[in-house]
């Protein structure tokens, strides 16, 4: 059986991970000032983040409908027209529950089962963990299926989930760094894969809950699900690298921790860019793009920059990036559609 051992995050932390923790702390320190100064802006961001979270968390799993229907269901409380929309409405309800009742929700069997049941997946009305073994299946470009990961058998799921909930209680009270142990808990949850369907969406809801429990409410104003959707290949790659050897107790959390922190940092950068002001005046778009790249510890694509700077067009970002390259301030990595840019330190 898997050993729920988190000693790795008490040892030497890779330099890039330590750097991201510092950057996140620096941006978070500005939040109290901003919220007092821009309450209406934060209120508007809540609806935008909720829409994006419901849309993209479901879209990652292939559950889609039109943007207008998403808005009708999420903002206006419209009734779903089919099963996909029922699942979308369920995610809306589960996310709203976390936002409003986070103080009373624990990381426990009941909470996990309740959140999963709200997703209205097939079999979720059983309010129980899986009753048969499952596997994580991948499909290669030629259409051939392969087993990517074999989760915990159904016969061991109840015990493993109990161990995971106990492990969280220990981590949250023993002085561990929350932004290191939260991705560990989420990775373990996904390796157990306690349900036949809905594991990915439930894991993202639990991420929001665990961040809330540490006083981090960034997901109320920026959709982490949207950032994951735009970097989906990196998300699955980090999961695969961290889960390798998990059942044999020969694994490392760091690939997934690195992805989690980079995504969280991008969410904080998103807010930071929206409130980028100098002496009460909006800063120039060139400086805004440059600031985003300066703050990022990982290379960013044009699409990722645009996701942070929604009010700046892709065309403008391309022009700025080209100018920054000519000035020798940033470096281009790769030559395909996956090209990214990083600030020269």
N, C-alpha and C positions, 0 to 999 in steps of 0.2 A: 504493500500500500504506500501511497505517496506520503512523504514526511513534510509537514507544514513547517518548514524551517526558513526563517527570515534573517539569519545571521549575515547573509551576504550584504545587506544594506547597512550593517553596522561597521563593516570593514572599510577599506579604501574605496572611495567613490570615484569613478572616472572623472577627469577634469572637466569634460564638456557637460556632464550632468550637474556637477557642483556649480558650474557657471550659470546654467539655466535656473537653478534654484535661487541664485543671487539676483538674476535679472527679474524673475517673477516677484521676488520680495520687493525690489525697487519700484516696480510699477504698482504693486498693491498698496504701497505706502502713500500713493497719491489719491487713492479712491475716496477717502473720507472728505477731502477737500472738494473733489469734483462733485460728489453727490449733493453736498450742501449748496454748491454753486449752480448745478444744472439738474434739478429734480425733474423737470419736464422732459428733458432729453433722455434721462434714464427710464422714465415711465414709457416713453415711445419705444425704446429699445426692447422692452419686455415683450410686447406683442410681436415684434420682428423676430426676436430670438425664439419665441414659442413656435411661430409658424415654421421657421427654418428647422428647428429641432424635430418637429413632428414630420415634416416633409423628408428630411435627409436621413434620419434614422431608419425610417421605413423604406426609403428608396435604396439604401445600402443592401437591404434584404430582398429587393425586387418588388416591393409593395408600393404601387404608384397610382396616382390619379392626377387630374389637372390642378394647376395652381389655384384656379378659381374655386374648385371644390375643396381644396385644402383650406383656403381662407373661409369658405362657408362653414366647414366642419369645426375648425379650430377657433375662429374669432366669433362667428355668429351662432355657434352651437347647433349647426344644421344636422339633420338626421342622415346617417349613411345610406347609400343606395345599393351597396353590394358588400360581399365579404371583405374585400380589400379595404373599402372605406370603413367597415366596422373595426378592422384592426388599426386603421389610422385614428379613428375616434377613440379607441382604447388607449393608444399611446398618449393622445391628448389628455385623457382623464388621469392616466397614471402620472404624467409629468405635472399636471395641475395639483394632484394630491401631494407630490413631493414638495412643490413650491409652497403650498399652504399649510401642510401638516408635518413638515420636516422635523420639528422639535419633538414630536411624539413617535416618530418612526425609528426603529432600531434596525441595525443590520442583523436580522434574525430570520428564522425559518418562516414565520408568519408574514413578515414584510415581503420577503422574496416571493413567496407563493401568491400573496395578494397582488403584487405588482405584475407578476406574470399572468395571473388570471385576468387582470384588466385588459391585457393585450388582445384578448379574444382569439387566441390562436387555436388551431385544432387540438382538442383535448385539454385546453386550459381550464375548462369548467370542472375538471377533476380536482383541482386545488391540491395537487400532489406532484412529486417528482416523477421522472420517467419510469415506466414499468417494463421497458425492454431496452436492450443495448442500442446505442446509436454510434454514428461515426461522422467525422467532418470530411465531406467529399469535395474535391476540387476537380475542375474541368479544364483541360489544357486547350491550347488554341485549335487543335485538330478535333476537339469534341470528345476526347477520351476522358473517362472519369477515373479518378484515383483516390485512395484513402489518404488524406492529408494528416489526420490525427485520429487515434482511437481513444475516446474519453473514458472516464471511469465507468465500469459496468453498472447496470441498473441496480444490481444487488449490493453495491458498495456506495451508491450515491447518497443515501440518507446519512450514513456515518460520515462520509467525506464533507458533506455540507455542514453537519454539526461541528466537525473539527474546524472548518473554515470560519464559522461564526464565532467559535471560541477564540480562534487565533486572532480575529479582528479585535475582540474585546481586549486581549492581551496587548496587541500592538498599540491600540488607542489609549492605553493607560500606562504604558511603560516607557514613555519618552522617545519613541521612534519618530522620525521625521514623516509627517503625514503625506507629503508629496512623493515620498519614496515608497511608503507601504500601501497607499491606495492602489497604484497600478499593480502591485503584487497581488493584492486581494482580487482585483478584477481578472488578472491572468489566471489565478487559481480557479476562480469561478468558471471561466471559459474552458479550462482544461477538464474540469469536472463535467461541464455541459449537462446540467441536471435535468433539462427538459428536452422533449423530442423536437420542439420548435420554439422559436422566440428567445433563444439564449443570447444572441447578439443585442437585440433591443433591450432585454432585461438588464444586460451588463451595462449598457449606456445609461439607463435610468439609475442603476445602482451607483454609477460613477458620479452622477449629479448629487445623489443623496449623500454619499461619503464626503464629497467636497463641501457640501452644506454643513455636515456635522463637524467639519474643521473650520467653520466660519468663512468658507470660500464660496461666494455666491456668483461667481463670474458667469455660470451657465444660465443665470436668470436674465442676463443682458446680452450675451453672445452665445450663439449655438456651437457647442463643441462638436455636435453631430455633423454640422455643415463642414467644419474643418476636416473631420475624419473622412467624410464623403469625397472631398477633393483630393485627399491623399490616401485613398483606399488601398492602393497597392502597397504603400509603405506600412499601412496598418496591418494588413494580412501578413506581410513579410516579417514584421516585428513579432507578431503573435507566433508565427511558425518557428522563428529562431529561438524565442524564449521557451516555447513549449517542447522543443526537441529534448528528449530525455526526461521529461517531467515525471512520467509514471515510474521511471527507473531511478528517480532521485539524482539525476545527472543533468541539471538544467541551470540556466542563469536568467535572472529577472531583467538584467540591464538592457537588452534590446527593446523590450516593451516599455520599461521605465523611460528610456531615452525618447521613444516615440510619444509617450504620454506627456512628458514634460515639454517637448517641442510643440505639441498641439495645444497644450494649456498656455504656453508662452505666446503662441500666435493669437489665442483668444484675448489675452491681456494686451497684446500689441494692437489688436483690432480696436479695443476701447481707447487705448493710448492715442492711436492715430485720429480717432474721431474727435478727441478733445485737444489736439495739438494746437496750442496757442502760444503766442509770444507777446507779452505786454498787452493782452487783450485783443491782439490782431491775429487773424488766421495766417499761418505761415504759408509760403509758396509751395506749389505742388512738387517742384523739384526737391525741395528740402524735406517734404513729407515722405516722398518715396525713399530718399536717402536715409531718413531717420528709421524707417521700417527695416531697411537692409542692415543698417548699423546695429540695430537691437537684436537682430536674428542671429542666433549662434549656428544655425543650419542654413545651407543654401536654399533659396526660394525661387520658385518659378514665377513667370508673369501672372499666371492665374492665381497663385497664392497671394501675391502682392495686391492684385485687384480685389481679392476676397477681403483683405484687410482694409483697403481704400476703395470702398464702394462708390464714392462720389468722383473718383478719378477714372477716366476711361482707359481701356486697354491700350488704345492708340497713344494717349498721353504717357502712360507708364512705359511703353516701348521707347518713346522718344527720350524720356528721362534716363532710362537704363542705358540707352545707346550713348548719351552724353556722359553719364557717369563712367562708362567703360573708356570713352575717349580721354577722360581726365585721369584715368588710372586708379579710380577709387574702388571699383568693383571688379570681380573676376568672373568670367563665364565658365561654367562647368558643363561639359557635354555639348553635343552638336545635333541632337535629335529633338523631337517634340518634347522630350523630357528635360530640356535645357533649364538649368537653374543658375542663380547668381548669388555671389557671396561678397560681403564687404571685406576689403583688405585691411587687416589689423596692423 
